[in-house]
Amino acid sequence: MPATRRRTLLTVSAALLAAPLLPACGTGTAASDPDVVTVYSADGLRGEHGDGWYDQVFADFEKETGIKVEYVEGGSGEMVQRAVRESGNPQADVLVTLPPFIQQADGKGLLQEYAPKGAAQVAAADRSPDGTWTSVVNNYFGFVYNEKELKQAPTTWEELLDGRYKDKLQYSTPGVAGDGTAVLIKAMHDFGGLRPALDYLADLQSNNVGPSASTGKLAPKVDKGELLVANGDVQMNFAQSKTMPNLGIWFPAREGGRPTTFALPYAAGLVTGAPHTENGKRLLDFLLDERAQTQVSEIGGGFPARQDIEPTDPNARELSALMEGVEVFAPDWADIDQNLSSYVDAWKEATGS
């Protein structure tokens, strides 16, 4: 990591670092402790060595409030489904996922209305119109490759059909992982619709290692050379690249076209019936305060959600350069939210997954 990033292991609760799975009932758990806030989150914001944005912000929050953060991590879809199962007796206070799963959680009634302090500085497109969720870290979808083995980054989707990628390519599962769902969304955009995207992904399946519930587990495999290419996102992979020297980030294009991506922010909301609603509100406020937002690039390798925060640290400059020349498109999230199940079912049928 750059010298500006802290390398020392942060003083965070053992529960946070171990990311335990909490029991499904409240008796004798964190739900019965008044000085706890429980976060269910998509992976990517906690550091591999206790040096991520979550590690820093949660440690600062615990120190300043005396409220301990209990942290549970998984794929975006996995976290939403867990919250659904527990909806009769909620265990989480704050839910953080990538789109379209935050919209899915909202549609299932899992989120209650709360606008954190600082939410007015977040772009309208990055927060719910009814105030049930707001982005806390901006981010973009991308792919990673092994710089040592490939020497040069792939540039197109079509290249990935080459035989040298057989059993050396993997992407996380659409419908389960947020970044895996993003593969399908980007392919639909780049290939001009669901059917041509599925035709391509069916062809790609001969090179694909197989399903993965978590995108965060793929980058270490790429760095070690077990894989040559995998999907990911800019924030998570940029942070990982500081300790994974062979990891490079790229954005696939159609043959003859420009590389594309789309915003894939980490969005947070207060869980309906949260056992510690006030603690959840305080944490959401904390995630959007000026100090935490300034640390998004410096420590987390991401982009601030607040438009009034303009970081100038080395990471921020490097991230800006990484995005140069990449076309950013806006998915139709309303359509994706409404039709996600059918899209995923079609993907399963096309790929035999």
N, C-alpha and C positions, 0 to 999 in steps of 0.2 A: 504494500500500500504506500501511497505518497507519504512524505514525512509529516504532512499536515494531518494525516489521519491517525487516530490513537491506536496503538498496538497492544496496550496493556489490557489484560482481562478485566472487564468491568465488574463492579460489585453488584451483581444482580442475583436475585434469589435462585437457589438451585432448581426450583421448579421451573423458572423461566428458561434456564439454560438446557434443562433436560426435556423441555416441551412435553410434559406428561399428558396422558389422556385422563381426563378427570372422570370420576364415576358419574353415572347417569342420574343419581338422585342427590338431593341437597343435604340430607342428613349427614352431619359429620364431615362435610366437604367444605370447599371454599365458599359455597353458597351460604353457609351459616356464619361465616366470619365477616364482621362489619367493615374490616379494614383491608378488603381484598377487591380487586377488579379482575374479571376473567375475560380474556381476549381470545376469540377464535379467528385465526388469520390464515390467508394464503401464504405460502412460503415465499421467501425472497428478501425480506426486510431484516431478518436476523442474521448476524454474521456467522461464518463458519467457525470463527475463533473468538466469539463474544465481542466482536468489534463492528457490528452492524448498527444501522440507524435505530432499530428497535432496542438493541442492547443499551445504547446511550440514552435514548429518550426514556425508556422504562426505568433505568437506574436513576436518572434525574427526577422523574416523577415520584418514585418511591422515597427518595431523599427529601424532597420538598413537601410531600403530602403525608408520608407515613403509610400510604396505601400500597400494599404489595400487589404486583401484577402476576397473575397466573396465566400462562400462555399455552395455547394449543394450536398446532400448526398442521396444515395439510393442503391438498388441492382445493381450489375455490369451490368446486361442486361438492366435494367431500364435506367441507365445513358447512355449507348450506344444508346438505342433507342431515348432518348431525343436529343442526339447530332445529330442523323440521321434526326429527324424532323426539327431541326434548321439548317441543313447543308447549306441551301440557305442564311441564315443570322445568322452565328454562334454567340453564346453568351458565350460559354466557351473558356478559353484559355488553360487550362490543364485538361486532362482526366486521371483519375486513376481507374483502374479496376483490377479484378483478371482474370487469364486465364480461359477459352479460349476467354473471351470477349475483351481483349486487342488485340488479333489476329484478332478477328471479326471486331473491330473498324478499324484496319489497313487495312483489306481487303475491307472495305467499303470506303476507302479513307478519313477517318476522321482525320488521323494523318499526320503531315508533318515531314520531316526529321530534326532532331536536336539531337546531341549527347551532353548531359550535361557534364560539367566539372566533372571528377571523374568517368564517365561511363566506361572508360577503365579498371577500377578496378572491374567492375561487371562481373561475369562469362558469357561467351558467350551464354550459354543456357538461361540466365536470361535477355537477351536483344535482340532486333530485329536485324537481320543481315543487314537490310537496314537503321538502325539508326532512326526508327520512334518511338520506345519506349524502356524504360529500367526499370528494377525493382528498386524500391526505398526502399522497406522493404521486406525481405524474410520471408516466413511464411509456415506453413504446415496445411493440412486439418486434422480435428479431430472431436470428439464428446464430449459432456459434459453430466454429470449425477449429480443427487442430492445426495451428500455424506451423508446427514443426514438420508434420507429416505431409501436409498439402503444399507448403511453401507459399501458395497464392490462394486467396479466398475464392470459393465458387462464386459465380455471379447470377446464375439463372436456375430456375426450377428444373429445366430440362437437363442440366448437367447432373442432377442428382439421380437420374435414371441410369447413369453409367454403371457398368459392372464393378468398378473399383469401390463403389459404396455398398456392395452387398454385405449385409450383416455388420455394416459400419455406420449405419444411419438409424436414428431413432427419434420419434417425436411423442410427446406425452398425449394421453388419451383425450380426445374431444368429448365433452360432456362431463368429464371428471376433473380435469385440470384446466385452469383458465388459459394458460399458454397453449395447451393442446387444442382447446376450442378455437383459439386464435389462428392456428394453422388452417383450420377449415374456413374460417372467416376470410383470411387473406387469400386463400386459394380461390374462393368464390369470387372475390373482387378481381384478382389478377387474371383468372381464366374466363371471366365473363358470365358467371352463373353457377348454380349448384351442380348441374349435370356435367359440364366440362371439368369442374373441379374434382368431382368424384371419379371421372374417367382417369384423370391424372393421378389421383391418390391411389386408385386401384393399381395402376401401373407401378407406382412407387413402392407398393407393398412388398414386391419381391426383394427389395433392398432393406426393408424396415425390420429391425430386430424384434419389435413387438411392443405391446402396451406398457405404459408407465403412468402410475397415478400421480406422480410428482415430477414436475419439470426440473426442480432444483437438484435432483439426483443425477441429471444427465450431464451437466457441465463437467463434473469431476471425471466422468468416463471419457469425455472428449479430451480433456487435458492430459489424461494418461495414455491416450491413443487407442483405448478400447473401442471408441467411436470416432469417426472423422467429422460427422456433422450431427447436430441436434437442434431442436427448437429451444427458445428461451425468451427472455425479454431484456431490454437494455439495462435497466437498473440492476437487476439481479446478476446478470452476466458481467457487467462492468465491475461491480464490486468483487465478484469471484475472480476476475482476471488479475487482480492485484496480488493474489496468492497462487494463481494457476497460470504459470508463464506461457503455456502453449495455447491459451484460449483467445480466439479472435471473434469479433462480432461482425455479422454481415446481414444484408437484407436482400432476399431473392427477388429477381425480376423475371418477367417473361422474356424469352429470347427476342432480342432486338428492342426491348423496352427499358424503362427506368426502374430502379429498385423502389419498392414501396413499403410502407408500414402504416400503422395506425396507433392512436393513443390507447394505452391499456393501463389506466391508472389504478392504484390501490385505493379503493373507496371504502369508507367506514360508516357504520351506522349503529345506533343504540338499539339493542335487542328489546323487542316487545316483552313485557313482563320480567325484565332483567332483575335478578336478585339484588343488585347493587346499582340501581339507576343513577343515583347522584354521583357515585364513584365513576360510573361510565361516562357521565357528562363531563366530569372534571378531566378524565383522560382524553376525551375527544377535544376539549378545549386546549389541552396541553400539546396534542399532536399538531394543532394548527397555529400555535403561538409562534412569534417571530423567531425565537431562538431555535426551536425544533425545525422550522421550515428552512432556516439558513443552513442547518446541519444536513439536510437531505442530500445535497450534492457532496459536501465536504466529507461526510462520514458514510452515507448510504449509497452514493453513486447514482442518485436519481435526480429528478427534476422537481422543484418546489411546486406544490399545488396552488399556493397563493401567488397571484399575479404581481403583487407589490413587492415580492422578494426577488431580487436579482443578484444571485451569488456571483462572486468573482474569483473563487478559489480555483486551483489548477484542475480539479475534477470537472468543475462546471465548464471550463474552457475546452477541455478534452471532449466532453459530452457534446458540446455545441459543434465541434469539428466533425464528430462521428456522424451527426445528423445531416451534414451538408450534402446536397444533391439527392436526398432521399425524399420521394413524394409521400406526403402524409394524407391519407384519405380518411373520410369519416364514415364508419359503418352505420347502417340503419339499425340502431339498437332496438327500436320498437319491434321491427320485423324479426330480428334475431331472438328477442325475448319471447315473442309469440310462437315462433316456429322452431326453436332450438331442438326440442325433442325429436321432431320429424327430420331435421337436418342430421342429427346424430344417428338416428335409426338408419337413414339413407347411407351415411358413411359406414356404419357397421355392415350393412348389406353389401356395399360396393367393395369393401376391403376384406370381408370375411372375418372381421374382428369380433 
